[in-house]
Amino acid sequence: MNVISRRPTVYALIAMLAVPIPVGLSAQELDQGLESIHVYGTAPADLSGLTEGPEIEGFISARDSDGMRVTSADGSTTSILISEATEIRARGGFLGLGRTQLAADSLLNGLPVRVETVEWGGGLVASKIRFSDSDLETATMIRAGTAQGFAEQTAATEALRGRVGDIDQYNIRGTTNVYFDTGRWQLSSQAESDLCAAAAQADAMDNALLLVVGYTDSVGDQDYNQVLSERRAGRVVNYLQQQCGWAPWRMLTPTGMAEADPLADNTTAEGRAQNRRVSVNILVSRAVDGL
């Protein structure tokens, strides 16, 4: 269902997305703003003979070139070192050739993983890391919508910013909300239908762009909900582009807002269901609206 919205939060989001991260910041420096991973030393290149540790399942909530922190569904966190001997696989097969390349290219914040470990130096080293291709695709899209991604914007995104000029000068021509089950980011058949209908509505307008914003209810902690809202936004962007034919250059950078700006009361099940959503906003620059 399409609902015309002129909520102040949408305008604030548009203005926020227009502000670039200073060029001097690297993606790694942005990551360091997270809580310390608390892993020390360089993991051995040969893991054979080491005592088997626990299997850890969750999502990557922090990482650097030597290690990562995995947050499980119950909110607990585990710090794990990454070795040159760590085997990292997705369904498509081995990725990368070395520890640094893997950390940069595939072990992204927000990526759900299953990690087999061994014990070393009073801590844990990953012997095997597993994740799905679809989750990696979503995490890659989320990366483009976080502060980490702002430092790596492509030339196409910069060209888009230049073309629209003052990015906060938009008319909101419509908003479509799609909804999710608790803790999930998979799209329902109804959501898929609504997304393509929204893309068709926007495509019928001259100079229309889409702004995708993910939200959660109040269940869970802030860090978990932030990742979940970004994951939902990333899944919606993927579907709009891959299944609904929406051109990437007509998409503003997606973002996640966690529990912010609830549509309904989070103290009721009905209200929480309305808050577990992604909003797809159709925007037209005021400078060209009506031309």
Buried (B, 14 or more C-beta within 10 A) or exposed (E): EBEEBEBEEBBEBBBEBBEEBEEEBEBBEBBEEBEEBEBEEEBBEEBEEBEEBEEBBBBBBBBBBBBBBBBBEEEEBBBBBBBBBBEBEBEEEEBBEEBEEBBBEBBBBBBBBBBBBBEBEEBBBBBBBBBBEBBBBBBBBBBBBBEBBBBEBEEEBEEBBEEBEEBBBBBBBBBBBBBBEEBEBEBEEEBBEBBBBBBEBBBEBEBBBBBBBBBBBBBBEEBBBBBBBBBBBBBBBBBBBEEBEBEEEBBBBBBBBBBBBBBBEBEEEEBBBBBBBBBBBBBBBEEEBEE
